[in-house]
């Protein structure tokens, strides 16, 4: 059994002021061509199909074209909703399109959905678990008359949801999930284009997924393993922030033979345009011989070292870098903003870090434990209201 694992398409996403439909269509058709050449037995999409719960018409059309191309190849497609998706909207008409080999787990209904495919070694059970929050699991369990007392955090919520599945340990089991997974307290690499929670509230321990031979994860944009080779984030097919400029985008081609034998190949993708940072003075960045000026059409963040006043830097930079994302001023000294790269990245990765830095800067002392707990609960409530 060979299957392609991808995730975090984020169709309809904008990078700064720029729409990315051209880039997204190009990379989706690269994946279609890969499927035509390698003929996987299934394609798994581990959440965040769209960038917004109510996607644009263009994004829906693009995904419709992509699914149609995979169906023309007679390749089953297994999809779960992510935290950016509306599970109910994504799952619309899923009962009908299942006849075409497209299986969608949109809204959580109390247990993972199972899709079983066969190969020469027997069945492979694919368990589809859409993105979950503790409140989602409690609501679904309450509707079914199930006990919710032990569902207190993300790990216990996912453990309870998976506990409703019945994977046969004698056959091969694959879980498709969209969560932030840690392994023995170690966190995977994150980037600033992802929806983040504060203080580790959304952590799910990898041990929850022990019964599964392969765990196809979505949510993080950097392709990476977590804990073991057979638990992986596929990553996004395109860079969606400057923090992803050094990512090597890929999809996972997974080959499962008899139980216990799994081979994983990372197949590189070739985004139409990159995302990168250029750094120097305004004159250096605009100079014809500046090394970072090569005409690739990339999305560019310009970091300027100039200390004094500059004459219309935005217009001058746009003339050289047509897809300019913005300008950061790397200044120091009295009366000027001082940008600390480590602090800036920390603030991007964790809103709590940004709040703590602001708090200590204003009051001259760190936040107390009680204040952190209150802030964490506020961040969690805001996230639930926004998605």
N, C-alpha and C positions, 0 to 999 in steps of 0.2 A: 504494500500500500504506500503510494507516494502522494503527499499532499503539500500544497503551497500555503504557507502561513504568512499573512500580512495583516496590517492593522493601521488605525489612525490615518485614514484617507483625508479627513477634514475637508470634504468637498464644500466649496463655497467660502473657504477661508480667504481672508485678505492679509497681505503682508504690508503693514503700514497703510498707505492709501491705494495699494495696487491689488487688483484682482488677479487670481492665479489660475483661472480656468484653462489657459493655454498650457501652462506647465502641468496641471493636473491631468488634462486629457493626454498629453504626450506620455507621461509616466504610466498611466493606466493602460495605454495601448502598448507600451513596452512590456507590461505584465501579460497582456493578452498574447502578444507574440511569443513570450516565454512559455506560456501555457500551450500554445500551438506547437512549439518545438519540443518541449519536454513531456507533454501529455500527462500531467498529474491526475490522480484519481479523484481529487477534490481540491477546492480552494476554501481556506478558512479566513474570514475577516473578523478580527477580534476587537470590534467596536470602534466608535467614533467614525462612522461612515460619513456623517455630515459635521460641519463645524458649529451649527446652531440647531436647537430643537425644532425650529421652523425654518427649514432650508430654503434657499432661493430656488426659483424655477430652473435656472441654469444648472445648479448642483443636482437637482433631481433628474433632469434630462441626461446629465453626464453619467450618473450612476445607472440609469436605465440603459443607456448605450453599453456601458461596461458589462452589466449583467447579461444583456442580450448577446454580446460577443462571446462570453463564457458559455452561455447556453447553446450557442451555435456549435461550440466545440464539444458539446455533450459532457461537460464537466460539472458535477454537483458543486454548489456553492453554499457554505454554511456561515451564517452571519449572526452576530449578537449586537445589541445596542451598547454604546459606551456612555460615559457621563455627559458628552456633548449632544447625544441624540435624544430625541423623544422616542421612548420605546414603543408607545402606542402608534405613533405615526410611522415609524420604521416597520412595524409589524403589520401594517394595513394590507389586507388581502393575502397574508402569508399562507392561509389555507389553500388558496387557489394556486398561487405560484409554486407551491410545493410540488405540484404535478409536473413542473418544468425542471425540477431538481434544485430549486432554491429554497433553503430552509432558514427561517428567520426566527430567532428568539428575541423579541422586542421587550415587552413588559414581563416582569417576573411573576409567575403564577404559582409559586410555592415550592418548586423543585426545578432542577436543571432539565432541559429537554434532551432526549437522546435520539440521535440519528445513527443507524447502523449500516455500514457498508461492508461488502465482502471482498476478499481476495483469496489467493491460493492457500493462505495460512489460516483462513477462517474469518470470523467477524472482527471488525474494528468499531468500537462504540465511541461516538463523538458526543460529548456532553456539553450542551450550550448553556452558559450561565451569563446573562446580561449583567451590566454594571449594577452593583447593589450598595445601598447604604443600610445601616442598622434599622432605620425607620421603615425602609421599604420591606425588609424581611419581617419586621414585627407586624406591619399592616397585612402582609400576605398570610402570615401564620394566624393572625387573629381571625381573618376571614374564613380560614379553614378550621378554626376551633383548636389550633395547636398552641402549646405552651410557649410563651415569649419571655419568661422570667430571666433566662440565662443569656439573652441577647443584649449585651451591654456595650460592645464596641465592634469594630469592623471584623476582627478575627473571629469573634464568637458568632457574628452574623453570617459570615461566609461558611464557617464550620457547620452551622445549623442548616443553612441552605443546601450545602453539599451532602449533609447527612440525610437529606430526603431522596438522594439518588441511590441507586443500587448497582454499582459497578461490580461485575463478575471478575474476581482477581485472576481467573484462569484465562481471560481473553485480554486483548489490548484495549486500553481505555485512554482517550484523549479528552482533555478538558479545554474548552475555549472560554476565557475569562477576561475581564477588563477591570483590574484593580491595581493598587499600589502594593507590591509584594516585597517583603523584606525577608532576609534569611539570618536567623539567630542575631537579630538586632542590626545587621548590616544593610544599609540602604543602597539601592541601585543608583546609577547616574541619572540626574534629572536635568531639565533645561527649562528656560523661561517661557516657552510657548505652551507648556502644559498647565492645566488647571490644578493648582496646588492647594493642599490643606495645611493648616498650621499645627505645629507641635506634634506631628506624627499621628494625628487622630485617625488617618485613613489607612494606617499600616495593616497589612494582612500577612501573617507569618506563613512562610512557604510550607511548613509541616502540614498545614490544612490540606495541601494538594498531594500528599504522599501516595494515595491509592492510584494515581494516574501516571501512565507510562510517558506521556508527553503533555506539557502544559503550555498551550498557545496563548500568550498574554498580549494584551493591548493596554494602552494608557500612557506609556512612556515613549518618547520619540527617538531615543537612541537605541539601536539594535544591541542587545546584550543578553547574556545568560544571567540567571539568578539562582545561586546555590548549586545547581547541577546543569549539565549540558542540555538536558531534556526539559528544562523550564526556561522559557525564553520570551523576551520582548522582541517582536519583529521590528518595531520602530516605524516611524512614518516614512512614506516613500519619497517625500520631499522635505527640504529644510524649511521650517516654519518660523524660525527666529534666528537672530545673529548668534545665539548660543549654540546653534546646531551647525555652524559653519565648518567644523572639522569632522562631522559625522560622515561615515561612508554608508550611504543609504543602500539598503538591500532588502530582499525577502528571503524567508527560510524555506528551503526545499527539503522536506523531511521524508525519509524512506524508512518504513517500519516493515521488518520481515517477521520472523517468529517473535513471540513475546520476549522482551528483554534485549532485543537487538534493534537499535535505532541509529540511523545515520543522518547527519544534518549538514546541509550545504548552504552557505550563504551566497546567494546569487546577487551580484552587484547591480544596482540601478544607475541610470545616467540622467539625472535631472536636467531639464532644458537650460536652466539657469541656476547659478549658485548664490549663496549668501555669504558675504565676507565683510571684513573690517579693514579700512585703510587708516593709517596713522601718520601724522606729520604736521608741518605747518601748512597753511592754506596755499602758499606759493609752491611748496614741495608737492602737494597732492595734485595741483593743477599743472605742474611742469610736464612737458611732452615726454621726458625720459623717466618719469616716476615709475618704478617697477610694478606697482599695483594698478597701473592705468590701462592695462591691456584690454582691448575692446571685446569683452566677453558678454556684455549685457547683464552682468550680475546685479543683484540687489546689494547695495553698499551702505554701510554705516561709516561715516567719516568722523574720526577722532582728531581734533585740532589741538596743537600745542601752542598756538599763538597766545601771547600774553596781552598784547595791546588791542586796540580797536581794529576791526576788519571791515573792508568795503564790500558789502553785499556778498557774504560768503556762500549763501544758499544758491543764488543764481549762478555764481562762478562754478560751484561744485556740480550743479545739475547739468551744466554745459559739458562737463567731462564725464560725469556718472549719471546717465539719464534715469536710472532707477535708484535714486538716492533715497535711503530710508530716513535719514536724519543726521544731525550733527551732535557730537558730544565735545565739550570743551574740557581739555585736560590742563587746567590752570592751577597755579599755586600762588601763595603769597597773600598779603593783606588785602582785604576787600574783594577777593576773587573766590569763586567757588572752587573747592578742592575735591576732586573726584578720586576716591580710593577704589581701585578695581575690585579688590576682594570684598569690600563692604557692599559695593554696587551689585556684584554677583550674588552675594548672600541675601540681599534684600529681594532680588528677583526670584531666587529659589524658594524663599520662605517668608511670607508676609509677617510672621511673628518676629523675625529678625529685624525687619524694617520698623515695626512698632517698638521693639525694645530699644533700638538705636535712637529713635525719636524721643522716647520716654526718658532715657538716661541723659540725652542731650539737653532736654528741657528742664529736668529736675535734678540732675547731677547724681542720681542713684539708680540702681537697677530695679526692675519690677519685682514685686514679691510673688511668692508662689500663688497666692490667692488671686492676684491681679492677672497672672498668666492664665490661670484656669478660667477666669471670667472672659478674658480675651479669646481664648480657644473656643469657648462655647458660642461666642458671638460670631466668630469666623465660620463655625460649622453651621449655625443657623442661617447666615447669609448665603452660604453655598447651597443649602437646601432650597432657599427661596429663589435662587437664580437659575436652578436647573430643574 
